Amino acid sequence: MNIVFVASEGVPFAKTGGLADVAGALPRAVAELGHKASLFIPCYRKVWEAGQDIVGTGITLKVPVGSTTLLGHVHESRLPDSDVPVYLIDHPHYFDREGLYGHPGHDFEDNCERFVFFQRAVLEAVVALGLKPDVIHCNDWQTGLIPVYLQTLYKNRSGLVDVGTLLTIHNLAYQGLFWHWDMPITGLDWGLFSHHALEFHGKLSFMKAGLVFADLLTTVSPTYAREIQTQQQGAGLDGLLRERSADLRGIVNGIDEKIWCPMHETMLAARYDVNSVVEGKTACKAWLQAHAGLPVRPEVPLFAQIGRLVDQKGWDLLAQVAEGFLNQDVQLVVLGTGDPRYHDLLRSLHERHPGKVWAYLGFSDVLAHQIEAGADVFLMPSLFEPCGLNQLYSLAHGTVPVVHATGGLVDTVVDLTPKTLAEGRATGFAFRESTPAALWRTLDRVLNTWRDQEVWRNLVRAGMSEDWTWHRSAGKYVELYQEVQRRRRPHLAQSLTPHPVLS
C-alpha cells in the first residue's frame, strides 16, 4: 500500500509535542513493514533551523484560499535512517514565523487561513508529485478538512479518486475552532456549515470535520478512545464519537528504539540494558545528581518530571503535596516550562529545600534523555493523557513511572499490587482518584517499595522487558489502512460495505 501521512509537525523538523514524535516515527515503521510511506508537514522557520538536508522539488503550487489563489512551493527531505520522503509545504507569509501555531499565550489570528492553505496545498502536491496514495493518514485538527475536500472539491481529481482517509485524534481538547465567517476561506459550500458536518456551537470546527468525514478514526490509546465518548472528556463531541464508535479504534503510540534506548544513547554517562541496568543507572544517576548540584547519594530516590508545567500535567496536584513530599529523604529534578506560578513554585522549593530540588526551566532534548536514564522515579500525574510518551521512555530506561490511571497511562503502566508483583507484570504505580490525597498515598507506596530493593529491581526489569516500539503499533495501523482501502474499493472485499460519503 501507499500511505501519505499529513501532520502539522514532525521530528526532527519541527516539534511542540508528542504529535511530532508520532509523525516522525510511524511512517518509517510502516515503510519497514514493506509499504510505501511519505510525510507532509508545513515548512516552518524551525524546519530550516533543524539542520536537516532539504532540497527543492521545483514544484510550484497554485492553492485556492478563499477568493484568492496563492503560490506555494514543495521542498523535500528524508526521515532519518530511512528512505521515507518528507515533503515540506512552503509559503513564507504563513510559515516563516517564530512559532508554529502562535505567539506565547495566544494563537495566530490567521490560523484558519494558514491550515486551509496547508491542507489544500498537500492535496495539490500529492497530485503534482504523482503519489497516487491508497490512504491519507490525517492527524489532529490541522488536517481535519482533508477528508472533506476529498469527498467534495477534489473527489474527481486524477490521482485522488477513491483515496481513503484515516484521522488520528492526538488530543481532542484542541479542535481548531474558528468563527463562522471563516467558512468562505475553506472554499467549501455553506451547506456544510451545519450540525451534521462542520458547525460546532456556531463555530467552524476543523476537528469535527475530520470526525464526520474520515473513513476511520483512531486515537492514541484504547482507554482514551473510551474516555472521549463520555461527556466528561468528549469536549462536546462525545455524541458524534459515540455515533461513530464502530469506526473508532485506540492504538497506543510507540517509541523509537533507535532514539529512546539506553544502549544507543551517546549522551548518557553509561549505556545499559536490562541485564546491566543496576550498574548503568547508578552511573547515570550519579552524573545527573552532580550536574544538578545535588548531593551524589545513591541511596536516595531521585524523582523526575519532564514536560509542560501546567494543570493538565498534574502540577496542581504536585504543588499541593510538594512541601510534605520534600520533607522526606528524596531528591527532585524537573525539566520544562509552562505556567509562571509553577516556575515560582519550583524556585521557592529550591530555596526552601537546598540539596533536594533542581529545575531547568526550558527544554533540552539531551537533558531529557539524561534525566530519563538517571532518575529512579518518573512523576506523571496528568489529569488526562491521551497516550503519553514519557512513561514509555521511562519504562525503557528502567525509571519507574507514577501515573494517574487515565488514557494511555493506564494502558501502559501496570500498578504494583501483590498479584501483579507475583505475576511479574508490575511496572509502576497508578492512582485512580485525581486528588492530592491519592497522589500522596501513592508516593508513600513508592517510598516504602524503594526500601525493598529486590522488589524495586523487579519493577525496573519488568518495565524494561516490555516492547513499546513502533513495530507492533505500526502493524495495527496497517490493518486499518487495509480496512479503509476495502471500504473505498469494495471489490477488494465483497463482504465489506463502504463508509457512506457525505455531500
TORDO-972448 format. One line per 5 residues: for each residue z, y, x of N, C-alpha, C. Coordinates in steps of 0.1 Angstrom, whole numbers. Layout:
! residues N
Z Y X Z Y X Z Y X  ...
This chain:
! residues 503
0 -12 8 0 0 0 0 12 9  -4 23 2 -4 36 9 5 46 2  16 50 9 27 58 3 27 71 9  26 82 1 28 95 6 41 100 2  49 104 11 63 110 9 62 125 9
69 131 0 69 146 -1 84 150 -2  88 159 7 102 164 7 102 178 12  113 185 9 114 199 14 120 200 28  124 189 34 129 189 47 128 175 53  129 174 66 128 161 72 132 162 87
140 153 92 144 152 106 132 146 113  129 151 125 136 161 133 131 176 132  123 178 121 116 191 120 125 202 113  132 199 103 140 209 96 150 201 88  163 206 88 173 199 81 184 208 76
189 206 63 201 212 59 211 201 54  206 189 51 214 179 45 209 165 47  214 156 39 211 142 40 196 139 36  190 147 27 176 145 24 168 145 36  170 153 46 162 153 58 163 140 65
175 134 66 176 122 73 168 111 66  168 111 52 161 101 45 146 103 47  141 115 46 127 118 48 122 115 61  131 116 71 127 113 85 127 98 89  134 90 80 136 76 84 129 66 74
129 69 61 124 59 52 108 57 54  100 68 56 86 65 58 84 56 70  91 58 81 90 49 92 93 35 89  104 33 82 109 20 78 98 13 69  92 20 60 82 14 51 70 11 60
66 19 69 55 16 78 58 3 86  70 1 91 74 -10 98 73 -23 90  73 -22 77 71 -33 68 56 -36 65  47 -29 72 33 -32 71 25 -23 62  31 -12 57 24 -4 47 20 9 54
11 17 48 7 29 53 16 40 47  21 49 56 30 60 51 27 73 58  30 84 51 28 97 56 38 106 49  42 117 56 52 126 51 46 141 50  49 148 39 46 162 38 59 170 37
60 180 45 71 190 44 65 204 46  72 214 42 68 228 45 69 231 60  61 240 65 61 244 79 70 256 80  83 254 80 92 265 82 92 270 96  99 281 98 101 287 111 108 276 120
118 270 114 126 260 122 117 248 126  106 245 120 98 235 124 92 238 138  88 251 140 82 255 153 93 255 163  106 257 159 117 257 169 122 244 172  117 233 166 123 220 167 118 213 180
108 218 186 103 212 199 95 200 197  89 198 186 80 186 184 66 190 187  58 180 190 43 182 192 36 184 179  30 196 177 23 199 165 9 204 168  -1 198 161 -15 202 163 -21 207 149
-31 214 150 -38 219 138 -48 208 133  -50 207 120 -59 198 114 -73 205 112  -73 218 112 -85 226 109 -87 227 94  -78 222 86 -80 222 72 -74 235 66  -82 243 59 -77 254 51 -77 251 36
-66 253 30 -64 250 16 -65 263 7  -71 261 -4 -71 272 -15 -62 267 -26  -51 274 -27 -40 269 -35 -37 280 -47  -40 276 -59 -37 285 -70 -22 286 -72  -17 298 -73 -3 301 -76 -3 313 -87
0 309 -99 -2 319 -110 -16 323 -111  -19 336 -112 -32 341 -114 -40 344 -101  -33 340 -89 -40 343 -76 -42 329 -69  -51 330 -59 -53 319 -51 -50 322 -36  -41 314 -30 -36 317 -17 -41 307 -7
-43 311 5 -47 302 16 -35 295 23  -37 283 26 -27 275 33 -34 267 44  -26 263 54 -31 255 65 -23 243 66  -29 232 72 -22 220 74 -21 217 89  -9 215 94 -7 211 108 -2 196 107
-3 190 119 1 175 119 10 173 131  19 163 129 28 158 139 30 144 137  40 138 143 44 124 141 59 123 140  64 113 132 78 109 132 81 103 145  92 106 152 95 100 165 94 85 165
89 79 176 88 65 178 80 58 167  70 64 162 62 58 152 48 64 152  39 58 144 26 64 142 25 71 128  36 73 122 36 79 108 33 94 109  22 99 103 19 113 104 28 121 95
31 133 100 38 143 93 29 155 91  26 158 79 17 170 76 25 182 71  23 193 78 31 205 76 23 215 69  28 219 57 21 229 49 25 243 53  16 250 58 19 263 64 14 275 55
23 284 53 19 297 47 30 306 51  28 314 61 39 322 67 47 331 57  40 337 48 47 345 38 58 338 31  57 325 28 67 317 22 76 310 31  72 306 43 80 297 51 84 302 64
79 313 69 83 319 81 95 327 79  106 321 76 119 328 73 130 320 81  141 327 82 153 321 89 158 309 82  159 310 69 165 299 61 154 290 55  158 279 50 148 270 43 148 274 28
159 277 22 160 279 8 165 293 4  172 299 13 178 312 10 185 318 22  191 330 20 200 336 29 214 330 27  223 332 36 237 327 33 242 333 21  246 324 11 252 329 -1 243 330 -13
230 331 -11 221 332 -23 207 327 -19  200 322 -30 187 316 -28 176 327 -26  165 324 -20 154 333 -20 149 335 -35  146 348 -38 143 351 -52 129 345 -56  121 342 -46 107 337 -49 106 322 -47
117 315 -48 117 300 -46 108 293 -55  107 298 -68 97 292 -77 83 292 -71  79 304 -67 66 306 -61 64 297 -48  74 297 -40 73 290 -27 71 275 -30  78 269 -39 77 255 -41 66 251 -51
61 260 -59 49 258 -66 37 257 -56  37 267 -47 27 267 -36 27 254 -28  39 250 -24 41 238 -16 36 225 -23  39 224 -36 36 212 -43 21 211 -46  15 222 -50 0 222 -52 -7 221 -39
-2 227 -28 -8 225 -15 -8 211 -10  3 204 -13 3 190 -10 -8 182 -16  -9 184 -29 -20 177 -37 -34 181 -32  -36 193 -29 -49 198 -23 -51 191 -9  -40 190 -1 -41 185 12 -44 169 11
-37 163 2 -40 148 1 -54 145 -2  -60 154 -10 -75 152 -13 -83 155 -1  -80 167 6 -88 171 17 -87 162 29  -75 155 30 -73 146 41 -79 132 38  -83 130 25 -88 117 21 -78 106 22
-65 109 18 -55 99 20 -55 88 9  -59 91 -3 -60 82 -14 -48 73 -16  -36 79 -18 -24 71 -19 -23 63 -32  -15 52 -31 -12 44 -43 0 50 -50  10 56 -42 22 61 -48 25 74 -40
29 84 -47 35 96 -41 50 96 -44  58 95 -33 73 95 -35 78 109 -33  83 114 -44 88 128 -45 103 127 -43  109 138 -38 123 139 -35 129 153 -40  138 152 -50 145 163 -55 137 174 -61
143 184 -66 136 194 -75 124 201 -68  125 202 -55 114 209 -48 100 202 -49  101 190 -54 88 182 -56 87 177 -71  95 182 -80 95 177 -93 83 180 -102  75 190 -98 63 193 -106 51 184 -102
52 177 -91 40 169 -87 37 158 -97  47 151 -103 43 141 -114 36 148 -126  41 161 -128 35 168 -140 20 171 -136  18 177 -124 4 181 -120 -5 169 -121  0 157 -116 -9 145 -116 -13 140 -129
-5 144 -140 -9 140 -153 -15 151 -161  -17 163 -155 -23 174 -162 -34 180 -154  -32 190 -146 -42 197 -139 -50 189 -129  -44 178 -123 -50 171 -113 -54 156 -117  -53 154 -130 -55 140 -135 -69 134 -132
-79 143 -131 -92 139 -129 -97 141 -115  -88 146 -106 -93 149 -92 -96 136 -84  -107 136 -78 -110 125 -70 -100 123 -59  -96 110 -57 -85 107 -48 -71 107 -54  -70 112 -66 -57 113 -72 -56 106 -86
-67 100 -90 -67 93 -103 -59 80 -101  -50 78 -111 -42 66 -112 -31 66 -101  -29 77 -94 -18 77 -84 -5 76 -91  4 67 -87 17 66 -94 27 75 -87  39 78 -93 49 86 -88 63 80 -89
71 82 -79 85 79 -79 93 91 -75  103 95 -82 111 106 -79 125 101 -75  130 105 -63 144 102 -59 152 114 -61  164 112 -68 174 122 -70 184 121 -59  185 131 -50 194 131 -39 207 137 -44
206 148 -52 218 154 -57 214 161 -70  219 156 -81 215 162 -94 221 176 -97  231 180 -89 236 193 -91 227 204 -87  217 201 -79 206 211 -76 194 208 -84  190 217 -93 180 213 -102 167 222 -102
167 233 -94 155 241 -94 153 248 -107  163 256 -111 162 263 -124 157 277 -122  147 281 -130 141 295 -129 139 300 -143  138 314 -144 137 320 -157 123 316 -163  123 316 -177 111 311 -184 99 318 -181
100 331 -177 87 339 -174 81 335 -160  87 326 -153 81 320 -141 71 309 -145  71 305 -158 62 294 -162 47 296 -158  42 309 -160 28 311 -156 25 308 -141  35 310 -133 33 307 -118 29 293 -116
34 284 -124 31 270 -122 16 266 -125  10 275 -134 -4 271 -138 -4 261 -150  7 257 -154 8 247 -165 8 254 -178  4 246 -188 3 251 -202 17 254 -207  18 265 -215 31 269 -221 36 258 -230
27 249 -235 31 238 -244 41 229 -237  41 229 -224 50 220 -217 64 226 -215  65 239 -219 79 245 -219 86 242 -232  90 230 -233 98 225 -245 109 216 -240  118 213 -249 129 205 -245 125 190 -243
113 187 -247 108 174 -243 102 173 -229  100 185 -223 94 185 -210 101 193 -200  97 206 -198 102 213 -186 113 223 -190  116 225 -202 126 235 -206 140 230 -206  149 237 -200 163 233 -199 172 245 -202
177 245 -214 186 256 -219 179 270 -216  167 271 -220 160 284 -219 154 286 -205  156 278 -196 150 280 -182 140 269 -179  132 272 -169 123 262 -163 130 254 -153  129 241 -155 136 231 -146 126 222 -139
126 224 -126 117 215 -118 123 201 -117  136 199 -117 142 186 -117 138 179 -130  141 185 -141 138 179 -154 123 175 -155  114 183 -149 100 180 -150 98 166 -143  104 164 -131 102 152 -125 108 140 -132
120 143 -138 127 132 -145 119 127 -157  112 137 -164 104 133 -175 90 126 -172  84 131 -161 70 127 -159 68 116 -148  78 114 -139 76 104 -129 76 90 -135  69 81 -129 68 68 -134 81 60 -133
87 61 -121 100 55 -119 109 66 -112  122 64 -115 133 73 -109 142 64 -100  146 70 -89 157 64 -81 167 74 -78  179 70 -75 189 78 -68 195 70 -57  204 76 -50 208 71 -37 220 62 -36
224 57 -48 234 46 -48 235 40 -62  238 28 -64 239 22 -78 250 29 -86  261 32 -80 272 39 -87 268 53 -92  261 60 -83 257 74 -87 246 73 -98  238 62 -98 229 60 -109 236 59 -122
247 52 -122 255 51 -135 262 64 -138  268 71 -127 275 83 -130 267 94 -136  254 96 -131 246 107 -136 242 105 -151  244 93 -156 242 90 -170 254 94 -179  264 99 -173 276 103 -181 276 118 -182
283 123 -192 285 137 -194 292 144 -183  301 137 -176 309 143 -166 300 147 -153  291 138 -150 283 140 -138 268 141 -140  264 142 -153 250 143 -156 244 157 -155  252 167 -153 247 181 -151 238 185 -163
241 180 -175 233 184 -187 221 176 -189  218 167 -179 206 159 -180 209 144 -183  222 141 -186 226 127 -188 219 121 -200  216 129 -211 209 123 -222 195 118 -218  188 126 -211 175 123 -206 175 110 -197
185 110 -188 186 99 -179 190 86 -186  198 87 -197 201 75 -205 188 70 -212  180 80 -217 167 76 -223 158 68 -213  159 72 -200 151 66 -190 158 56 -181  169 51 -186 178 42 -178 170 30 -174
161 25 -182 153 13 -177 144 16 -166  141 29 -163 133 33 -152 140 39 -140  154 38 -141 162 44 -131 169 33 -122  167 34 -109 174 25 -100 182 32 -90  193 25 -85 201 31 -74 199 23 -62
195 29 -51 193 23 -38 201 31 -28  210 24 -21 218 31 -11 209 35 1  211 47 6 204 52 18 207 43 30  199 43 39 201 36 52 204 46 63  207 40 75 209 49 87 199 44 97
195 53 106 185 50 116 193 44 128  191 31 130 199 24 140 194 28 154  183 35 155 178 40 168 186 53 172  191 59 162 198 72 164 213 71 163  218 63 153 232 62 150 237 48 153
237 45 166 242 32 171 249 34 184  261 31 185 269 34 198 264 27 210  255 17 209 249 11 220 237 19 226  232 28 218 220 35 221 222 50 224  234 55 221 236 70 221 240 74 235
231 81 242 233 85 256 243 96 258  247 103 247 256 114 248 271 109 248  273 97 246 287 91 245 293 89 259  306 90 259 313 87 272 312 72 275  310 64 266 308 49 268 300 44 257
291 35 260 284 28 249 291 15 246  290 11 234 297 -2 230 290 -8 217  294 -20 215 290 -27 203 303 -34 197  300 -43 187 312 -48 180 320 -57 189  314 -62 200 322 -71 210 329 -63 220
325 -50 222 332 -42 232 337 -29 227  340 -29 213 344 -17 206 358 -12 211  367 -21 214 380 -16 218 379 -8 231  373 -13 241 371 -6 254 363 7 252  352 5 245 343 16 243 349 28 235
355 25 224 362 36 216 373 42 224  380 34 232 391 40 240 386 51 249  374 48 256 368 58 265 363 70 257  357 68 246 351 79 238 362 87 231  373 81 227 384 88 222 391 97 232
393 92 244 399 100 255 390 112 258  377 110 258 368 121 261 369 132 250  369 127 237 370 137 226 383 144 226  394 137 229 407 144 229 407 155 240  401 152 252 401 161 263 392 173 260
380 170 254 371 180 250 377 190 240  385 185 231 391 193 221 404 200 225  408 197 237 420 203 242 433 197 236  432 184 231 443 177 226 449 168 236  461 165 235 467 155 244 460 142 244
457 136 255 450 123 256 460 112 254  462 108 241 472 98 238 465 87 230  462 76 236 455 65 228 463 60 217  476 61 217 484 55 206 484 63 193  480 76 194 480 85 182 467 83 175
467 81 161 455 80 154 448 94 153  435 93 157 427 106 157 418 106 145  420 115 135 413 117 123 402 127 125  391 125 118 380 134 119 373 137 106  367 149 105 359 153 93 347 161 98
335 157 93 323 164 97 316 167 84  311 180 82 303 183 71 306 197 66  302 200 54 304 213 48 318 215 43  324 226 47 338 229 43 338 235 29  337 227 19 336 231 5 344 222 -4
347 226 -16 355 218 -25 348 205 -28  335 204 -29 328 192 -32 331 181 -22  333 185 -10 336 175 1 351 172 2  358 176 -8 372 172 -9 382 181 -1  377 193 3 386 202 10 397 208 2
395 209 -11 406 214 -19 418 204 -18  415 191 -18 425 180 -17 431 181 -3  423 181 8 427 181 21 437 193 24  433 205 18 441 217 20 455 215 15  457 207 4 470 206 -3 479 196 4
473 187 12 481 177 19 482 179 34  474 189 39 473 191 54 486 193 61  495 202 55 507 205 62 516 193 63  518 185 53 526 173 53 520 163 62  507 162 62 500 152 70 502 155 85
500 168 88 501 171 102 515 171 108  525 170 99 539 168 104 541 154 109  531 145 106 531 131 112 526 132 126  527 120 133 522 119 147 507 116 146  499 126 144 484 124 142 477 135 149
464 134 150 455 144 155 443 146 146  437 158 145 426 160 136 416 169 143  403 164 142 392 172 147 382 174 135  377 186 134 368 190 123 355 197 129  344 193 123 331 199 127 324 203 114
321 216 113 314 221 101 316 235 98  309 240 88 311 254 83 311 253 68  315 264 62 315 265 47 323 276 42  331 274 32 339 284 26 349 291 36  348 304 36 357 311 46 372 308 45
376 305 33 390 302 31 394 289 39  385 280 40 388 268 48 386 270 63  378 280 67 378 284 81 392 290 84  397 298 75 410 304 77 421 294 78  420 284 69 430 273 68 430 266 82
419 262 87 418 255 100 424 263 111  421 276 111 426 285 122 442 285 121  447 286 109 461 286 107 467 273 111  461 262 107 467 249 111 467 247 126  456 252 132 456 251 147 467 259 153
471 270 148 482 278 153 495 272 150  497 266 139 510 261 135 512 247 140  502 240 144 503 226 149 496 225 162  501 231 172 494 231 185 493 216 191  482 213 196 481 199 202 477 189 192
475 193 179 472 184 168 459 187 161  454 199 161 442 203 154 432 210 162  419 206 161 408 213 167 397 214 158  391 225 156 379 227 147 368 234 154  356 229 153 344 236 157 337 241 145
337 254 142 332 260 130 317 263 132  309 253 132 295 254 134 289 240 133  278 238 138 272 224 138 266 221 151  268 209 156 262 203 168 259 189 166  247 185 166 243 171 164 249 162 175
249 167 187 255 159 198 270 157 196  277 168 192 291 166 189 294 157 178  286 157 168 287 148 156 287 134 161  278 130 170 278 117 175 291 114 183  295 123 191 307 121 199 320 120 191
320 127 180 332 126 171 332 113 164  320 108 159 320 96 152 324 84 161  321 85 174 324 75 184 339 76 188  344 88 189 357 90 195 369 89 185  366 92 172 377 92 162 380 78 158
393 77 153 397 64 147 395 63 132  396 75 126 396 75 111 386 87 107  378 84 97 369 95 92 374 98 77  376 111 75 380 116 62 368 120 53  367 114 42 356 118 33 360 117 18
370 126 14 375 125 1 367 133 -10  354 132 -9 344 140 -17 348 138 -32  347 150 -39 348 149 -54 337 141 -60  325 143 -55 314 134 -59 305 133 -47  298 122 -45 289 120 -34 278 110 -38
266 115 -40 255 106 -45 254 94 -36  253 96 -23 253 84 -14 263 86 -3  261 97 5 269 99 17 263 92 29  263 98 40 258 91 53 269 90 63  278 100 63 288 100 74 297 87 73
300 82 61 308 70 60 300 58 66  286 58 65 278 48 71 278 50 87  277 62 91 277 65 106 291 60 111  302 62 103 315 59 108 316 43 109  312 36 99 312 22 99 305 16 111
293 22 114 285 18 126 292 20 139  301 30 139 308 34 152 322 28 152  326 20 143 340 14 143 350 25 139  347 35 132 356 45 128 359 43 113  371 41 110 375 36 96 374 47 86
366 46 76 365 57 66 376 57 55  380 69 51 389 71 40 381 79 30  378 73 18 369 79 8 375 79 -6  370 89 -13 372 89 -28 362 79 -34  367 70 -43 358 60 -48 349 66 -58
338 72 -53 328 78 -62 314 75 -56  304 75 -64 290 74 -59 288 64 -48  280 68 -38 277 58 -27 289 55 -19  300 62 -20 312 59 -11 318 46 -16  319 44 -29 325 32 -34 315 20 -33
302 23 -31 292 12 -29 292 7 -15  298 15 -6 296 12 9 309 9 16  320 13 11 333 11 17 342 2 9  346 -9 15 355 -19 8 369 -16 11  377 -12 0 391 -8 2 399 -20 7
408 -17 16 417 -27 22 428 -31 11  427 -43 8 437 -49 -1 441 -63 5  452 -69 1 454 -83 7 442 -92 5  436 -91 -7 425 -100 -10 413 -97 -1  408 -84 0 397 -81 8 399 -83 23
412 -81 27 415 -84 41 414 -99 44  419 -107 35 419 -122 37 404 -127 37  396 -121 29 382 -125 28 373 -119 39  379 -110 47 372 -104 58 362 -93 54  364 -88 41 355 -78 36 359 -64 37
372 -62 40 378 -48 40 372 -40 52  367 -28 49 361 -19 59 368 -5 59  376 -2 50 382 11 50 392 13 39  394 25 34 404 29 24 398 37 13  400 34 1 395 42 -10 406 45 -21
405 57 -27 414 60 -37 406 65 -50  411 61 -61 404 63 -74 406 77 -80  418 82 -81 421 95 -87 418 106 -77  411 116 -81 408 127 -72 419 137 -73  431 134 -67 443 142 -67 449 142 -53
456 153 -50 463 153 -37 473 141 -35  479 138 -46 489 127 -46 482 114 -42  470 111 -48 463 99 -45 458 99 -30  454 110 -26 449 111 -12 461 109 -2  473 115 -6 485 114 3 489 99 4
489 92 -8 493 78 -7 483 70 1  471 73 1 461 66 9 463 69 24  465 81 27 468 84 41 480 77 46  490 76 38 502 68 41 498 53 44  489 48 36 485 34 38 477 33 52
470 43 55 462 43 67 472 43 79  482 51 79 492 52 90 500 39 91  503 33 80 510 20 80 502 9 86  489 9 83 480 -1 88 477 2 103  476 14 107 474 17 121 485 11 130
497 9 125 508 3 133 505 -11 135  497 -18 127 493 -32 129 479 -32 135  478 -32 148 465 -31 155 456 -43 153  462 -54 150 454 -66 148 446 -64 135  453 -59 124 446 -57 111 436 -46 113
440 -35 121 431 -24 123 418 -29 130  419 -37 140 407 -42 147 398 -51 137  405 -58 128 397 -65 118 389 -55 109  395 -44 105 388 -34 97 376 -29 105  378 -26 118 368 -20 126 356 -30 128
359 -42 131 348 -52 133 341 -55 120  348 -56 109 341 -58 96 331 -47 93  335 -35 95 326 -23 93 314 -24 102  316 -26 115 305 -26 125 296 -38 122  300 -49 116 292 -61 114 283 -59 102
285 -49 93 276 -48 82 262 -42 86  252 -45 78 239 -39 80 236 -28 70  237 -16 75 233 -4 66 221 3 72  212 -5 79 200 1 84 190 3 73  179 10 76 169 13 66 161 0 62
162 -10 70 153 -22 67 155 -27 53  167 -30 49 169 -36 36 166 -26 25  170 -13 27 167 -3 17 152 -1 15  145 -1 26 130 1 25 124 -10 18  129 -23 19 123 -34 12 125 -32 -3
136 -26 -7 138 -24 -22 129 -13 -27  126 -3 -18 117 8 -22 103 2 -24  99 -7 -15 86 -13 -15 84 -20 -28  94 -27 -33 93 -34 -46 91 -24 -57  97 -13 -56 95 -2 -67 81 4 -66
76 6 -54 62 11 -52 52 1 -59  55 -12 -57 46 -22 -63 47 -21 -78  59 -19 -83 61 -18 -98 53 -6 -103  55 6 -96 47 18 -100 32 15 -100  28 8 -90 13 6 -89 9 -3 -100
17 -13 -104 13 -22 -115 13 -14 -128  22 -5 -130 22 3 -142 10 12 -143  6 17 -132 -6 26 -132 -19 19 -133  -19 7 -127 -31 -1 -127 -28 -15 -133  -28 -16 -146 -23 -28 -153 -30 -41 -149
-42 -40 -144 -49 -52 -140 -43 -59 -129  -33 -52 -122 -26 -59 -111 -15 -68 -116  -11 -66 -129 -1 -75 -135 -3 -73 -150  -9 -83 -156 -12 -82 -170 0 -81 -179  11 -86 -174 23 -86 -183 30 -72 -184
27 -63 -175 33 -50 -175 26 -40 -183  34 -32 -190 28 -21 -197 30 -8 -190  19 1 -188 20 13 -180 30 22 -187  37 30 -178 46 41 -183 37 51 -191  41 55 -203 33 64 -211 31 78 -204
19 83 -205 16 96 -199 18 106 -209  26 116 -205 29 128 -214 18 138 -212  15 145 -223 5 156 -222 8 167 -231
